[in-house]
Amino acid sequence: MTRRSAVACSRMAMWVSRTDATKEFFFTVRACEFGDAENCHVAGGKAGLGEGTPKSLERRVELYERGCDLGSKECCVDAATELRLTLSGTDPNGVRAEALFVKGGDFHAAADVASDRCNHLCTLKLPKGPDGCADALRDYQNVLAHDTTMTAEDRDASYGSKVRLACEHLKFAECANYPELPEENP
């Protein structure tokens, strides 16, 4: 029944699209709610542009996340990108964006988010201190392992530079657990 409802709502959205943007948005959202990931993506785009509904980037991300949960990798990546570009205040350490990039299969973007978190948590003496930095380093290493846009050598070098940065700024016991790093090339 749910799939049929999604199809019916999608058809209604198409039928009213020329005459009523508000109804088109309504039916597109309903199709998304009934489990149609493609309509989640369309509705998210409309919400972000204010077509048939008040403009809301938060609603855009919400709809994209729904599509992501329904299996749309495109929705996952678009939600994460929106979080990074315009709603970073709602995801200050990028944990949510990183998870969405991973779910969308964009490990390179996830590694960028994790790298930023390492830079932030490993260079400032924050309440989370060394524990937050160590967690960020582990997350960074995990997403780097899946980044096929880099060679293994480049992944190791990138991870090593983050460890070096962390250990220079935060002296903590866990630094002793990391292997000796070669000196950086001048």
Buried (B, 14 or more C-beta within 10 A) or exposed (E): EEEEBBBBBBEBBEEBBEEEBEBBBBBBBBBBBBBBBBBBBBBBBBBBEEBBBEEEBEBBBBBBBBBBBBEBBBBBBBBBBBBBEBBBEEBEBBBBBBBBBBBBBBBBBBBBBBBBBBBBBBBEEEEBBBEBBBBBBEBBBBBBEBBEEBEEEEBBBBBBBBBBBBBEBBEBEBBEEBEEBEEEEE
